[in-house]
Amino acid sequence: MAGYDFMPSAARINIPTMLIWGREDGAVPFQVADSVYQLVATPEADKYNLQYEECDHSPHWEKPGEFYNDVRDFVERYK
């Protein structure tokens, strides 16, 4: 994946979108989530940028309860 630029593709996304990021992510900084959020063409009411405090690169392992609840709520809202 090194050198791959997915940012141009982000502008083509127009369905409900949820980004989940760890604020202390050392592999992909949370500022990338902010950039992707701005690029996604989904209406503001249907896109979410969740950033977990005291969390690194694996929110699903580091904050499993919070992650589960957020994903479940998102899926229920748009199913």
N, C-alpha and C positions, 0 to 999 in steps of 0.2 A: 504494500500500500504506500510505501515511501514514494513521494513525488506525485501521488494521485491527487488531483484537485477536484473535489466533489462540489465545490461552491457554485459553479455555474448551474449545476443540476438542481440545486436547492430552490431556485427561482421558479421551477416548474411544478413544485409541490403546491397543491391547492386544496388538499383534503385536511380534515382535522389532524393536528400534529401536536405531539407532546415531546419535548426534549427534557431529559433528566440528566443532570450533571452533578458531580461532586465539586464543591467549591475549592477543594485542595487537590484537584486532579493534576498530577505532575506530568501525565502523558499527553493529555489534550486539555489545555487550560479552559476554564469556564468562559473566558472571553470568546472562544470559538462558538459556544452555544449562543451567546448574545449576537454574534454575527450571523449565524445560521437563522436564528429567530427573525432577524430583520429581513433576510433574503427570501424566506418562505412566503409564497403568495397567498397562503391561507388567510382568511379574514381574521382580524385581531380576536374576535370573540371565540374563535375555534382553534387558537394555537396557544400553547402553554410552554413556558420556560421555567422548569423547576430546578432549583439549585440547592442541594443539600449541604448544610453546614457540617463541618468535621467529617468530611467524606472525600475520598480520593477517587480513583478511576472505576470503582465497581459498586455503585449504589445498591445494586441488587443483592450483594453480599454484605456490604457494610451497614446498610440501613434497610434490611429486608421488610420489616413491618411497614415502614413509611412508603417504600417502593411498591409493595403489594397493594396497599390502600390507594395510592395515586393511580397506578395502572388499572386497578379494578374500577375505580370511579370514572376514569377516562373511557374505558371500554363500555361500561354501562351507559354512559351519556350518549355514545355514538353508535351503539349496536343496532 
